[in-house]
Amino acid sequence: MRHECYFCHIKTVESLIRKFKPDADTAEGFIFAVHELLAANRDMANPQLATQVHRIARQHLDNGNLYAAEKKEANDLLLGQYEDWKKRVRDTDDPFYTAAKLAVIGNIIDYGAHSVSRDISAQIQGFLQQDLTIDMRGELKEALGRAESVLYLGDNCGEVVFDKLLIETLGHPNITFAVRGKPVINDVTEEDAGYVGMDRVCRVLSNGADAPSTLMDFSSDEFKEAFYAADLVISKGQGNFEGLMECDHPNIFFLLIAKCAPIAELLGVEKNNMVIVRR
C-alpha cells in the first residue's frame, strides 16, 4: 500500500468523525477498526480497502447512507443548471466533444477522493478553462459509431447529471447506465439515477455491489453478463478506473480526473489532469 492511499483512508475516517460527531467510545472504535483493517491488508487492492472502510463506517456510525446530504446537494445544484448546460452543449460546433468534456469535469465531485470544493460551480468553471491531457474523444466517437450496445459505468452524484447530458447528446439507441448496488460514499445508486431522470433517457442497471468502484468478483451475474456483452464500455471516474484498469474487456474507454498522485503516475499525467483514454 502506498503511503498516499493509507493517508487517504485515514482522512476519510477523520472527515466522517467531524461530520457525525460520535461519542468518544464510538469514534475510538471506528478509528482502530480501520487501522486494524489497513494494517492487516497492506496488499489488498485499494478499491476493496475503500469498500471495507465504508462498511466499517456505516456500522460504527449507524448510518446506511453516510453522504446522503452531499449527494442530494450536488444533484440539485447541477439539475438546477441543466438547461443552461444543455444549451451550451447544443450551441457548440461539436456537441459531443463539449458534453464529453463536461462528463469528465463532473468527476471532480468525489468525496472519496476528498476533491470537492465548497464552490462546486466555480470548480467546474476552472476545469472548463483547461484542456484534456489525454484526449481520445475522436477514438471514442468512432467506437460509439460502431457499437450496437454501450455500457456506461456511472460514478458519483452531481457528476451523473453531466453523464445524463452526454448520453442525451449521443442519441445512441442502446445504452445502459450502471450504478452501485448500495449507497457508498457519494456514488450514484438506482435511487439517485432516478432522481436526476437518468431512467428516462436510458436503461439503468445496478451492479449489485457496495464498492466505490466496479469490482467484477463482487458484481451481480446480471451486471457481469451486461459488461461482457457490451460492444463498448465507457467507464467514468477514478474508482472505476482502479477496479477495471487490468480488465479483459476488449473495448473500454476511461473518462476521469486523476485526483491523486498514484493514479496520475499510472496514467502518465499530473494530479488533477483530465483524461479520456482507451486501455
GUDRENPA-881886 format. One record per residue (C-alpha): x, y negated, z negated; residue number from 1. Coordinates in nm, 3 decimals. Layout:
GUDRENPA-881886
[[X; Y; Z]; NUM],
...
***
This chain:
GUDRENPA-881886
[[0.000; 0.000; 0.000]; 1],
[[0.136; -0.341; 0.094]; 2],
[[0.151; -0.592; -0.187]; 3],
[[-0.081; -0.827; 0.006]; 4],
[[-0.351; -0.557; 0.009]; 5],
[[-0.312; -0.494; -0.364]; 6],
[[-0.349; -0.861; -0.450]; 7],
[[-0.646; -0.894; -0.215]; 8],
[[-0.832; -0.626; -0.410]; 9],
[[-0.740; -0.792; -0.738]; 10],
[[-0.862; -1.125; -0.600]; 11],
[[-1.197; -0.958; -0.530]; 12],
[[-1.220; -0.849; -0.894]; 13],
[[-1.134; -1.198; -1.015]; 14],
[[-1.388; -1.369; -0.790]; 15],
[[-1.668; -1.132; -0.891]; 16],
[[-1.594; -1.181; -1.261]; 17],
[[-1.604; -1.559; -1.211]; 18],
[[-1.932; -1.528; -1.026]; 19],
[[-2.122; -1.290; -1.255]; 20],
[[-1.957; -1.382; -1.588]; 21],
[[-1.991; -1.041; -1.754]; 22],
[[-1.914; -0.996; -2.123]; 23],
[[-1.556; -0.922; -2.221]; 24],
[[-1.600; -0.544; -2.252]; 25],
[[-1.767; -0.518; -1.911]; 26],
[[-1.501; -0.732; -1.747]; 27],
[[-1.224; -0.526; -1.905]; 28],
[[-1.384; -0.202; -1.791]; 29],
[[-1.420; -0.334; -1.438]; 30],
[[-1.061; -0.464; -1.422]; 31],
[[-0.899; -0.144; -1.545]; 32],
[[-1.122; 0.085; -1.339]; 33],
[[-0.999; -0.093; -1.025]; 34],
[[-0.640; -0.094; -1.148]; 35],
[[-0.653; 0.282; -1.206]; 36],
[[-0.805; 0.336; -0.861]; 37],
[[-0.530; 0.138; -0.691]; 38],
[[-0.251; 0.296; -0.894]; 39],
[[-0.370; 0.649; -0.816]; 40],
[[-0.434; 0.594; -0.446]; 41],
[[-0.141; 0.398; -0.309]; 42],
[[-0.154; 0.582; 0.024]; 43],
[[-0.530; 0.556; 0.077]; 44],
[[-0.638; 0.354; 0.382]; 45],
[[-0.734; 0.001; 0.290]; 46],
[[-1.099; 0.021; 0.411]; 47],
[[-1.151; 0.327; 0.190]; 48],
[[-0.998; 0.146; -0.107]; 49],
[[-1.224; -0.153; -0.045]; 50],
[[-1.524; 0.082; -0.039]; 51],
[[-1.426; 0.229; -0.375]; 52],
[[-1.353; -0.112; -0.528]; 53],
[[-1.700; -0.235; -0.441]; 54],
[[-1.867; 0.082; -0.566]; 55],
[[-1.692; 0.021; -0.898]; 56],
[[-1.803; -0.343; -0.890]; 57],
[[-2.167; -0.255; -0.829]; 58],
[[-2.158; -0.004; -1.115]; 59],
[[-1.987; -0.225; -1.373]; 60],
[[-2.176; -0.542; -1.281]; 61],
[[-2.507; -0.356; -1.246]; 62],
[[-2.587; -0.520; -0.914]; 63],
[[-2.653; -0.339; -0.588]; 64],
[[-2.611; -0.640; -0.360]; 65],
[[-2.329; -0.849; -0.502]; 66],
[[-2.320; -1.107; -0.222]; 67],
[[-2.693; -1.143; -0.155]; 68],
[[-2.690; -1.520; -0.207]; 69],
[[-2.387; -1.575; 0.016]; 70],
[[-2.538; -1.356; 0.288]; 71],
[[-2.863; -1.550; 0.294]; 72],
[[-2.687; -1.887; 0.280]; 73],
[[-2.468; -1.804; 0.580]; 74],
[[-2.757; -1.661; 0.781]; 75],
[[-2.982; -1.958; 0.704]; 76],
[[-2.708; -2.205; 0.795]; 77],
[[-2.643; -2.061; 1.139]; 78],
[[-3.007; -1.980; 1.210]; 79],
[[-3.079; -2.347; 1.146]; 80],
[[-2.820; -2.438; 1.411]; 81],
[[-2.913; -2.160; 1.652]; 82],
[[-3.095; -2.360; 1.917]; 83],
[[-2.810; -2.613; 1.927]; 84],
[[-2.552; -2.338; 1.978]; 85],
[[-2.772; -2.169; 2.235]; 86],
[[-2.797; -2.492; 2.435]; 87],
[[-2.422; -2.545; 2.406]; 88],
[[-2.357; -2.197; 2.545]; 89],
[[-2.615; -2.236; 2.823]; 90],
[[-2.470; -2.571; 2.934]; 91],
[[-2.109; -2.449; 2.972]; 92],
[[-1.950; -2.341; 3.301]; 93],
[[-1.920; -1.983; 3.173]; 94],
[[-2.177; -1.899; 2.903]; 95],
[[-2.023; -1.555; 2.843]; 96],
[[-1.680; -1.700; 2.765]; 97],
[[-1.829; -1.954; 2.524]; 98],
[[-2.058; -1.706; 2.350]; 99],
[[-1.776; -1.453; 2.313]; 100],
[[-1.551; -1.715; 2.153]; 101],
[[-1.826; -1.814; 1.911]; 102],
[[-1.874; -1.449; 1.818]; 103],
[[-1.505; -1.429; 1.731]; 104],
[[-1.518; -1.755; 1.534]; 105],
[[-1.809; -1.621; 1.329]; 106],
[[-1.575; -1.357; 1.191]; 107],
[[-1.427; -1.616; 0.955]; 108],
[[-1.738; -1.574; 0.735]; 109],
[[-1.584; -1.285; 0.545]; 110],
[[-1.596; -1.281; 0.166]; 111],
[[-1.396; -0.958; 0.158]; 112],
[[-1.101; -1.138; 0.317]; 113],
[[-1.156; -1.448; 0.099]; 114],
[[-1.162; -1.661; 0.413]; 115],
[[-1.483; -1.859; 0.372]; 116],
[[-1.461; -2.236; 0.333]; 117],
[[-1.706; -2.437; 0.125]; 118],
[[-1.799; -2.610; 0.451]; 119],
[[-1.862; -2.330; 0.698]; 120],
[[-1.979; -2.569; 0.971]; 121],
[[-1.654; -2.766; 0.955]; 122],
[[-1.458; -2.442; 0.956]; 123],
[[-1.636; -2.331; 1.275]; 124],
[[-1.567; -2.666; 1.441]; 125],
[[-1.199; -2.632; 1.354]; 126],
[[-1.174; -2.294; 1.524]; 127],
[[-1.356; -2.427; 1.830]; 128],
[[-1.056; -2.652; 1.892]; 129],
[[-0.824; -2.351; 1.912]; 130],
[[-0.765; -2.104; 2.194]; 131],
[[-0.778; -1.729; 2.158]; 132],
[[-0.425; -1.600; 2.108]; 133],
[[-0.506; -1.270; 2.277]; 134],
[[-0.782; -1.331; 2.529]; 135],
[[-0.918; -1.031; 2.715]; 136],
[[-1.260; -1.181; 2.782]; 137],
[[-1.215; -1.120; 3.153]; 138],
[[-1.147; -0.749; 3.099]; 139],
[[-1.439; -0.728; 2.855]; 140],
[[-1.672; -0.890; 3.106]; 141],
[[-1.566; -0.638; 3.373]; 142],
[[-1.615; -0.348; 3.130]; 143],
[[-1.964; -0.472; 3.045]; 144],
[[-2.050; -0.480; 3.412]; 145],
[[-1.956; -0.114; 3.449]; 146],
[[-2.106; 0.016; 3.123]; 147],
[[-2.451; 0.171; 3.121]; 148],
[[-2.458; 0.180; 2.740]; 149],
[[-2.293; -0.052; 2.486]; 150],
[[-2.249; -0.004; 2.112]; 151],
[[-2.182; -0.336; 1.935]; 152],
[[-2.045; -0.294; 1.582]; 153],
[[-2.155; -0.577; 1.356]; 154],
[[-1.955; -0.708; 1.063]; 155],
[[-2.074; -0.999; 0.849]; 156],
[[-2.381; -1.208; 0.776]; 157],
[[-2.369; -1.553; 0.932]; 158],
[[-2.141; -1.404; 1.197]; 159],
[[-2.435; -1.187; 1.303]; 160],
[[-2.616; -1.497; 1.431]; 161],
[[-2.336; -1.558; 1.681]; 162],
[[-2.344; -1.186; 1.765]; 163],
[[-2.710; -1.223; 1.850]; 164],
[[-2.630; -1.522; 2.072]; 165],
[[-2.364; -1.322; 2.257]; 166],
[[-2.595; -1.025; 2.304]; 167],
[[-2.870; -1.252; 2.438]; 168],
[[-2.617; -1.413; 2.671]; 169],
[[-2.501; -1.075; 2.802]; 170],
[[-2.852; -0.973; 2.902]; 171],
[[-2.740; -0.608; 2.911]; 172],
[[-3.037; -0.367; 2.915]; 173],
[[-2.889; -0.104; 2.682]; 174],
[[-2.710; -0.248; 2.378]; 175],
[[-2.726; -0.101; 2.029]; 176],
[[-2.617; -0.315; 1.734]; 177],
[[-2.469; -0.111; 1.447]; 178],
[[-2.486; -0.222; 1.083]; 179],
[[-2.379; -0.094; 0.742]; 180],
[[-2.587; 0.170; 0.570]; 181],
[[-2.593; -0.009; 0.234]; 182],
[[-2.502; -0.355; 0.104]; 183],
[[-2.128; -0.409; 0.068]; 184],
[[-1.960; -0.750; 0.041]; 185],
[[-2.141; -0.982; 0.287]; 186],
[[-2.155; -0.720; 0.563]; 187],
[[-2.470; -0.701; 0.771]; 188],
[[-2.731; -0.433; 0.696]; 189],
[[-3.055; -0.343; 0.874]; 190],
[[-3.241; -0.585; 0.650]; 191],
[[-3.000; -0.867; 0.735]; 192],
[[-3.017; -0.789; 1.107]; 193],
[[-3.395; -0.804; 1.091]; 194],
[[-3.377; -1.135; 0.904]; 195],
[[-3.190; -1.304; 1.190]; 196],
[[-3.405; -1.138; 1.458]; 197],
[[-3.146; -0.901; 1.600]; 198],
[[-3.410; -0.628; 1.628]; 199],
[[-3.594; -0.849; 1.876]; 200],
[[-3.303; -0.857; 2.123]; 201],
[[-3.165; -0.502; 2.097]; 202],
[[-3.183; -0.173; 1.909]; 203],
[[-3.038; -0.179; 1.555]; 204],
[[-2.872; 0.132; 1.413]; 205],
[[-2.737; 0.197; 1.063]; 206],
[[-2.401; 0.371; 1.039]; 207],
[[-2.520; 0.537; 0.717]; 208],
[[-2.221; 0.431; 0.507]; 209],
[[-2.139; 0.172; 0.241]; 210],
[[-1.789; 0.094; 0.366]; 211],
[[-1.697; -0.263; 0.474]; 212],
[[-1.567; -0.102; 0.791]; 213],
[[-1.651; 0.175; 1.034]; 214],
[[-1.512; 0.498; 0.890]; 215],
[[-1.612; 0.787; 1.113]; 216],
[[-1.562; 1.051; 0.842]; 217],
[[-1.829; 0.884; 0.630]; 218],
[[-2.072; 0.775; 0.902]; 219],
[[-2.400; 0.946; 0.982]; 220],
[[-2.431; 1.205; 1.258]; 221],
[[-2.670; 0.973; 1.441]; 222],
[[-2.413; 0.695; 1.440]; 223],
[[-2.126; 0.921; 1.547]; 224],
[[-2.335; 1.051; 1.835]; 225],
[[-2.412; 0.693; 1.946]; 226],
[[-2.047; 0.592; 1.910]; 227],
[[-1.905; 0.864; 2.132]; 228],
[[-2.192; 0.848; 2.381]; 229],
[[-2.147; 0.475; 2.442]; 230],
[[-1.966; 0.377; 2.761]; 231],
[[-1.830; 0.071; 2.583]; 232],
[[-1.780; -0.016; 2.216]; 233],
[[-1.750; -0.380; 2.105]; 234],
[[-1.606; -0.384; 1.755]; 235],
[[-1.644; -0.704; 1.556]; 236],
[[-1.426; -0.808; 1.268]; 237],
[[-1.113; -0.719; 1.078]; 238],
[[-1.275; -0.445; 0.869]; 239],
[[-1.395; -0.256; 1.175]; 240],
[[-1.054; -0.301; 1.335]; 241],
[[-0.883; -0.146; 1.033]; 242],
[[-1.116; 0.151; 1.044]; 243],
[[-1.100; 0.210; 1.419]; 244],
[[-0.761; 0.091; 1.542]; 245],
[[-0.648; 0.452; 1.587]; 246],
[[-0.983; 0.595; 1.701]; 247],
[[-1.007; 0.809; 2.012]; 248],
[[-1.288; 0.628; 2.191]; 249],
[[-1.162; 0.559; 2.546]; 250],
[[-1.318; 0.214; 2.588]; 251],
[[-1.321; -0.013; 2.282]; 252],
[[-1.264; -0.387; 2.251]; 253],
[[-1.190; -0.558; 1.919]; 254],
[[-1.311; -0.915; 1.856]; 255],
[[-1.178; -1.066; 1.536]; 256],
[[-0.982; -1.327; 1.347]; 257],
[[-0.662; -1.187; 1.194]; 258],
[[-0.725; -1.309; 0.842]; 259],
[[-0.423; -1.161; 0.665]; 260],
[[-0.055; -1.107; 0.735]; 261],
[[-0.065; -0.725; 0.765]; 262],
[[-0.336; -0.733; 1.034]; 263],
[[-0.174; -1.027; 1.213]; 264],
[[0.152; -0.831; 1.229]; 265],
[[-0.024; -0.525; 1.370]; 266],
[[-0.171; -0.741; 1.645]; 267],
[[0.146; -0.939; 1.708]; 268],
[[-0.015; -1.273; 1.624]; 269],
[[-0.017; -1.527; 1.339]; 270],
[[-0.257; -1.533; 1.047]; 271],
[[-0.595; -1.686; 1.143]; 272],
[[-0.536; -1.637; 1.515]; 273],
[[-0.839; -1.529; 1.720]; 274],
[[-0.820; -1.224; 1.943]; 275],
[[-1.020; -1.022; 2.190]; 276],
[[-0.813; -0.715; 2.259]; 277],
[[-0.851; -0.367; 2.402]; 278],
[[-0.652; -0.089; 2.233]; 279],
***
